[in-house]
Each structure stands twice: as structure tokens, then as C-alpha cells.
Amino acid sequence: MKTVERYLDGFRRTDHAQILGCLTDDITWTVFGAFHIEGKEAYDAAIEGPGFAGDPDLEVVRMVEEGDTIMAELVGRVPQQDGSVQRLSMAEVFVLRDGLIRERRAWVLPLYEDEVR
């Protein structure tokens, strides 16, 4: 769980080196309905999402660990280039190998009205 916590800390600061240091070279990242990428170079290029302008505010609601898999529920606020803030609810699955994240699967839902819509 420490690797995922270090990864999220790096993501909150958009610290590419810290984020990439938590990943295997053959990392895969899928955001369902949005994209699938493979490898650190592609991952590095996708850290800032389209329209993002600044560090995301990510809050862990809960994390559960079983074997080499960690599941996390997150809520976030991401500053946008147009000055707005996009609110998100996320479910994340991290699969580790030798203490590093080798696969990340995410379901990301924009929140427009309140915390449950």
C-alpha cells in the first residue's frame, strides 16, 4: 500500500519523477471509456489530462489490499485551463509486481451536481 500512497502523493504534486518511480517499465494504464496506454513513456505523456491546469486535489475515501492488488476509492478536484474546477469520483485498481505498480485500471466519473450524481 505504501507504493500506491507514494504514487498518489506524486500525482497530487504532478511530480513526474515520483510517479514514474512507482511504476514498472511495462506499466499499463486503462481509464475505461477514455484510453489505454502501455509503457512509461506513454504514461508520462498522459499524466496531465486534457484541459488540466495545475495539481489535482485527490482524497482517498478508502483503500483495500489483497495480495498484489490494491483498490482505492477517490474523490478529486482538478483545476481546468478555463478556470473551472472539475470534480471527479474515481475507482482505481493497482496491480503490483515486486513492489511497483505494473497495471492501473480506473473508472473516472465527472461530478456535476453533488457527490452522488
C-alpha positions in Angstrom: 0.0 0.0 0.0 3.0 2.3 0.6 3.8 2.3 -3.2 0.3 3.4 -4.0 0.3 6.1 -1.3 3.7 7.4 -2.7 2.3 7.3 -6.2 -0.8 9.3 -5.2 1.4 11.8 -3.3 3.4 12.3 -6.5 0.2 12.7 -8.6 -1.1 15.4 -6.2 2.0 17.4 -6.9 2.3 16.4 -10.6 5.7 15.1 -9.8 6.5 13.0 -12.9 9.7 11.5 -11.4 8.0 10.3 -8.2 5.0 8.9 -10.2 7.2 7.1 -12.7 9.5 5.8 -9.9 6.4 3.8 -8.6 5.9 2.0 -12.0 7.3 -1.0 -13.7 8.7 -0.3 -17.2 5.9 -2.3 -18.8 3.1 -0.4 -17.0 -0.3 -0.5 -18.5 -3.0 2.2 -17.7 -6.6 1.9 -18.7 -9.2 4.5 -18.0 -12.4 2.8 -19.1 -14.2 4.7 -21.8 -11.3 7.0 -22.3 -7.9 5.4 -23.1 -5.4 2.5 -22.7 -1.7 3.1 -22.8 1.4 0.9 -22.3 4.9 1.8 -21.1 6.4 4.5 -19.0 6.9 7.0 -21.9 3.2 6.9 -22.8 2.3 7.0 -19.2 4.5 10.1 -18.6 2.8 11.9 -21.5 -0.7 11.1 -20.1 -0.2 12.3 -16.5 -1.8 15.7 -17.1 -5.2 15.1 -18.7 -6.6 17.2 -21.5 -7.6 20.7 -20.1 -5.9 20.2 -16.8 -4.1 23.3 -15.4 -2.5 22.6 -12.1 -2.1 19.9 -9.4 -5.2 17.8 -8.7 -6.6 17.6 -5.2 -7.1 13.9 -4.5 -8.8 12.5 -1.4 -8.7 8.8 -0.6 -12.1 7.6 0.6 -10.8 4.1 1.2 -8.2 1.6 0.1 -8.3 -2.2 0.3 -5.4 -4.5 -0.3 -5.5 -8.2 -1.2 -2.3 -9.9 -2.3 -0.7 -7.8 -5.0 -3.8 -5.8 -5.7 -4.9 -2.5 -4.1 -8.3 -1.0 -4.8 -8.9 2.7 -4.0 -12.0 4.9 -4.0 -11.0 8.6 -4.5 -12.7 11.9 -5.0 -10.9 14.7 -6.7 -10.9 18.3 -7.9 -8.8 19.2 -10.9 -8.2 22.8 -12.0 -9.0 23.3 -15.7 -7.4 25.7 -18.2 -10.7 27.7 -18.4 -10.5 28.5 -14.7 -13.2 26.0 -13.6 -12.6 23.0 -11.4 -13.6 19.5 -12.5 -14.9 17.3 -9.6 -14.4 13.6 -10.0 -15.3 10.3 -8.4 -12.8 7.5 -9.1 -12.4 3.8 -8.6 -8.9 2.6 -9.1 -7.3 -0.8 -9.3 -3.5 -1.1 -8.9 -1.7 -4.4 -9.5 1.8 -4.6 -8.2 4.8 -6.6 -9.1 8.0 -6.6 -7.0 6.7 -3.6 -5.1 6.0 -1.4 -8.2 2.7 -0.7 -10.0 2.5 -2.8 -13.2 -1.1 -2.2 -14.0 -3.6 0.6 -13.2 -7.3 0.4 -14.2 -9.6 3.3 -13.5 -13.2 4.3 -13.7 -13.5 8.1 -13.6 -16.8 9.8 -13.3 -17.3 13.6 -13.5 -19.5 15.1 -10.8 -21.7 17.9 -11.9 -24.3 18.4 -9.2 -23.4 16.7 -5.9 -21.3 13.9 -4.5 -23.6 11.1 -5.8 -24.7 12.4 -9.2 
